[in-house]
Amino acid sequence: MGPSVCCLRIRLVLAVTGILIGLSAFLVFTVKYHNYNASIWALVSGIFAALTLAVHILYKKEYWSDNENWKILKVLMLVGCLTQLAGVVSFVAYLFIAITEQQILQVNDRGMYIACIWGFMTWKWGFLLFYYSRDYKRLYDGCTDVDSKYHSFQ
């Protein structure tokens, strides 16, 4: 059974919020603070929030119900895993750099703690992309398995 209408709306709103926050953080950290490490990771986070939004929208339009189309979810699961890996590596790397350079929490130029936070946000959207792709894939795997078993007995 898929998510309820209310739950799907919440997922859509959270994904749109992630896109808006990621893009606005990209602009602010690039233009005002010149912290390019944080701005790039904010942009990447917004991009993967957009991918997660696309997965939800395509579910709502029943795009994944076609046997050929839900195979794309396997690719999105892999992309989500690789994004999680990149997010964790960036989180640990920026945290390590910030600690070894004994930085305070600063926003401009070389503020590694802010980049660390956006690495975590990228990990989060990678995880959600993986999780929801897997969730929808399992939903349609179950439907196609039942249909194929039903047709094989007739």
Contacts in CASP RR format, 6 or more apart in sequence:
PFRMAT RR
TARGET T0000
AUTHOR 0000-0000-0000
METHOD contacts of the structure
MODEL  1
MGPSVCCLRIRLVLAVTGILIGLSAFLVFTVKYHNYNASIWALVSGIFAA
LTLAVHILYKKEYWSDNENWKILKVLMLVGCLTQLAGVVSFVAYLFIAIT
EQQILQVNDRGMYIACIWGFMTWKWGFLLFYYSRDYKRLYDGCTDVDSKY
HSFQ
1 139 0 8 1.000
2 135 0 8 1.000
2 139 0 8 1.000
3 11 0 8 1.000
8 56 0 8 1.000
8 59 0 8 1.000
8 60 0 8 1.000
11 56 0 8 1.000
11 132 0 8 1.000
12 53 0 8 1.000
12 56 0 8 1.000
12 57 0 8 1.000
12 60 0 8 1.000
15 49 0 8 1.000
15 50 0 8 1.000
15 52 0 8 1.000
15 53 0 8 1.000
15 56 0 8 1.000
16 53 0 8 1.000
18 45 0 8 1.000
18 46 0 8 1.000
18 49 0 8 1.000
18 125 0 8 1.000
19 46 0 8 1.000
19 49 0 8 1.000
19 50 0 8 1.000
19 53 0 8 1.000
21 42 0 8 1.000
21 46 0 8 1.000
22 42 0 8 1.000
22 43 0 8 1.000
22 45 0 8 1.000
22 46 0 8 1.000
22 49 0 8 1.000
22 121 0 8 1.000
23 42 0 8 1.000
23 43 0 8 1.000
23 46 0 8 1.000
25 38 0 8 1.000
25 39 0 8 1.000
25 42 0 8 1.000
25 45 0 8 1.000
25 118 0 8 1.000
26 39 0 8 1.000
26 40 0 8 1.000
26 42 0 8 1.000
26 43 0 8 1.000
26 46 0 8 1.000
27 39 0 8 1.000
28 39 0 8 1.000
29 35 0 8 1.000
29 36 0 8 1.000
29 38 0 8 1.000
29 39 0 8 1.000
29 42 0 8 1.000
29 107 0 8 1.000
29 114 0 8 1.000
30 36 0 8 1.000
30 39 0 8 1.000
33 107 0 8 1.000
33 108 0 8 1.000
33 109 0 8 1.000
34 108 0 8 1.000
34 109 0 8 1.000
35 107 0 8 1.000
35 108 0 8 1.000
35 109 0 8 1.000
35 110 0 8 1.000
35 111 0 8 1.000
35 114 0 8 1.000
35 115 0 8 1.000
37 94 0 8 1.000
37 110 0 8 1.000
37 111 0 8 1.000
37 112 0 8 1.000
37 114 0 8 1.000
37 115 0 8 1.000
38 107 0 8 1.000
38 111 0 8 1.000
38 114 0 8 1.000
38 115 0 8 1.000
38 117 0 8 1.000
38 118 0 8 1.000
41 87 0 8 1.000
41 90 0 8 1.000
41 115 0 8 1.000
41 118 0 8 1.000
41 119 0 8 1.000
41 121 0 8 1.000
41 122 0 8 1.000
42 118 0 8 1.000
42 121 0 8 1.000
44 83 0 8 1.000
44 86 0 8 1.000
44 118 0 8 1.000
44 122 0 8 1.000
45 118 0 8 1.000
45 119 0 8 1.000
45 121 0 8 1.000
45 122 0 8 1.000
45 124 0 8 1.000
45 125 0 8 1.000
46 125 0 8 1.000
48 80 0 8 1.000
48 83 0 8 1.000
48 122 0 8 1.000
48 125 0 8 1.000
48 126 0 8 1.000
48 129 0 8 1.000
49 125 0 8 1.000
51 76 0 8 1.000
51 79 0 8 1.000
51 125 0 8 1.000
51 129 0 8 1.000
52 125 0 8 1.000
52 126 0 8 1.000
52 128 0 8 1.000
52 129 0 8 1.000
52 132 0 8 1.000
55 73 0 8 1.000
55 76 0 8 1.000
55 129 0 8 1.000
55 132 0 8 1.000
55 133 0 8 1.000
55 136 0 8 1.000
56 132 0 8 1.000
58 64 0 8 1.000
58 69 0 8 1.000
59 136 0 8 1.000
63 69 0 8 1.000
64 70 0 8 1.000
64 73 0 8 1.000
64 136 0 8 1.000
64 137 0 8 1.000
64 139 0 8 1.000
64 140 0 8 1.000
65 140 0 8 1.000
65 143 0 8 1.000
67 144 0 8 1.000
70 136 0 8 1.000
70 137 0 8 1.000
70 140 0 8 1.000
70 141 0 8 1.000
73 133 0 8 1.000
73 134 0 8 1.000
73 136 0 8 1.000
73 137 0 8 1.000
73 140 0 8 1.000
74 133 0 8 1.000
74 137 0 8 1.000
76 129 0 8 1.000
76 130 0 8 1.000
76 133 0 8 1.000
77 130 0 8 1.000
77 133 0 8 1.000
77 134 0 8 1.000
77 137 0 8 1.000
79 126 0 8 1.000
79 129 0 8 1.000
80 126 0 8 1.000
80 127 0 8 1.000
80 129 0 8 1.000
80 130 0 8 1.000
80 133 0 8 1.000
81 126 0 8 1.000
81 130 0 8 1.000
83 122 0 8 1.000
83 123 0 8 1.000
83 125 0 8 1.000
83 126 0 8 1.000
83 129 0 8 1.000
83 130 0 8 1.000
84 123 0 8 1.000
84 126 0 8 1.000
84 127 0 8 1.000
84 130 0 8 1.000
86 122 0 8 1.000
86 123 0 8 1.000
87 119 0 8 1.000
87 120 0 8 1.000
87 122 0 8 1.000
87 123 0 8 1.000
87 126 0 8 1.000
88 123 0 8 1.000
90 115 0 8 1.000
90 116 0 8 1.000
90 119 0 8 1.000
90 122 0 8 1.000
91 116 0 8 1.000
91 119 0 8 1.000
91 120 0 8 1.000
91 123 0 8 1.000
94 112 0 8 1.000
94 113 0 8 1.000
94 115 0 8 1.000
94 116 0 8 1.000
94 119 0 8 1.000
95 112 0 8 1.000
95 113 0 8 1.000
95 116 0 8 1.000
97 103 0 8 1.000
97 112 0 8 1.000
98 111 0 8 1.000
98 112 0 8 1.000
98 113 0 8 1.000
98 116 0 8 1.000
101 112 0 8 1.000
103 110 0 8 1.000
103 111 0 8 1.000
103 112 0 8 1.000
103 113 0 8 1.000
105 111 0 8 1.000
105 113 0 8 1.000
105 114 0 8 1.000
106 113 0 8 1.000
106 114 0 8 1.000
107 114 0 8 1.000
END
